[in-house]
Structure formats: C-alpha cells, structure tokens
Amino acid sequence: MAIPHFRYSFASGFDKMTLEDIRKAKTELYEFLGCTAESDFSRKKHSFRDIPQHIYDGINQIFQKYGVQEEDIWVISEIK
C-alpha cells in the first residue's frame, strides 16, 4: 500500500482579501516561504506538495492577520 500524498493550495485565501491586504500578505508570504522568484511563489501557492506542519501553520497565521480563516485558505487534494 502506497503512502498517500497531498497537494495544498492557498490561492483561494486571496479571494477573501482586499487588494491592499493581498500585496501586504504576499510580501510576508514571500519572505516566510523563502521565495526568490515569482515562479517559485506561484508553484507553492497553487501546488505545495506534502506541506510541513510548521509551514502550514505559518501560512495560516499570515492569512489570519488579514481576517481570513483557515477553512477559506486551503484547497487540499490527494495526488494519485
């Protein structure tokens, strides 16, 4: 039996924010995730595979500063 893998996307969290808050949150997320290019950030935003718990929690904290709750941030799907 194979170990299940999951794809996490926090892109939908931005739908619940104003443009001004999106700019601020994106800057914070860039720094938190250690992104060096827009393509790296986009990949993590749309398709972060098997995200570590401390990264998941950190992203939640950043979004919660702007009033976005955990259930509105994530789209999680199993990779088959």
GIVEN-V439255 format. One record per backbone hydrogen bond with DSSP energy under -1.0 kcal/mol. NH is the residue of the N-H (numbers start at 1). CO is the residue of the C=O. If there is no record, write none. Layout:
nh: [NH:NH]
co: [CO:CO]
This chain:
nh: [7:8:9:10:14:16:17:22:23:24:25:26:27:28:29:30:31:32:33:35:41:42:43:44:45:46:47:48:50:56:57:58:59:60:61:62:63:64:65:66:67:68:72:73:74:75:77:79]
co: [77:48:75:45:11:13:14:18:19:20:21:22:23:24:25:26:27:28:29:30:37:38:39:40:41:42:43:8:6:52:53:54:55:56:57:58:59:60:61:63:64:63:69:70:70:9:7:5]
